Amino acid sequence: MSRPRNDTLLRALLRQPTEHTPVWLMRQAGRYLPEYNETRRRAGSFLDLCRNPQLATEVTLQPLARYDLDAAILFSDILTVPDAMGLGLYFAEGEGPKFERPLREEWEIRDLAVPDPYTSLRYVMDAVSQIRRALDNSVPLIGFSGSPFTLACYMIEGGASDDFRRVKTMLYERPDLLHHVLEVTARAVTGYLNAQIESGAQAVMIFDTWGGILSHGAYREFSLAYVERILGELKREYDGQRVPSVVFTKGGGLWLEAIAAAGCDAVGLDWTVDMGEARARVGSRVALQGNLDPMALFARPEIVAREARKVLDSYGPGPGHVFNLGHGISQFTPPENVSVLVNTVHEHSRRRGEK
Ligand code: CP3
């Protein structure tokens, strides 16, 4: 596997110097792009799009054709893993993701099994290898998975939730059952991420979107412990190249030191954290990824540029920063503001000299 021509993302994640701060955006391929909506229409639905490697490749590349981004991220979803575990993923119009068979009974939990990523998630591996071929080493490809706790939230609630009542009731009443769900899911995620790496993913990211809803002690026991276990079993190198890992915990600012000590190369930050303070807290242990408020992209272009410079200045000079949003880009974002953001990050970080 040869190195990508623009490998600033990989170097920044490993805290090596780069000429500019690399930038990519969570959900960079998505509904704010008219060309995405057009391809999705052709596919029939979001899930049909995920399951068609040719079309998944097409939408992965769309934001790179428009913007000077430093990375591609696999077009898929975190919920493909519980789907492969037999829960039956579907999207109800306007209601987000749902499962036909959420985990309700103890026997359903005892029956959970680790899927073989090369059979039940073959379409994801095919998309990864097809995207790598299409990228032709221009920029690196990021693979991803949800964290076991975040996946368990959807598996137990059966979909999105305002209060996470079911999963938290299980946590307090039957922690043994929740641990079993997390244990099986952690093995599923480990196999899934390693298969993505073997198929060509050059960095991997774990999305712990719901870790931040847990109480202080519960976060370590029910979320971080399983992320740590996965990180310990990931392929660190493939084909002679280091494969950096990123952990993003929305609402995880309080636990930054613990996340940085979990064995990842980089920590993703949401917009509630000050970049410079976060850097002072983790020192040289990990790189940091983030963390512009996605809503800043609704302001006028000059304000978008100002806010992007603030994040860069807050991090300060020296290596180890990957610019991103603090969460996924909104579907209502004006696409032209994304150009302003990406170009500002490159120009401002380059002007500041060696990063
Ligand atoms: O970043 C990327 O561009 C890669 C693709 C990606 C998607 N989902 C595509 C998607 C990634 C990395 C995800 C991760 C994901 N999916 C997370 C973790 C990250 C986060 O946002 O916190 C979560 C919690 C999910 C579950 C999920 N999938 C939800 C809650 C939804 C509905 C969201 C909404 O905005 O309605 C999805 C659907 C989804 N996943 C879309 C996309 C582009 C929108 C689907 C559509 O086209 O209608």
Residues whose N, C-alpha, C, O or C-beta is under 5 A from the ligand:
A	BS01	CP3	L25 M26 R27 Q28 A29 G30 F46 I73 L74 F75 S76 D77 I78 G96 P97 F207 T209 G328
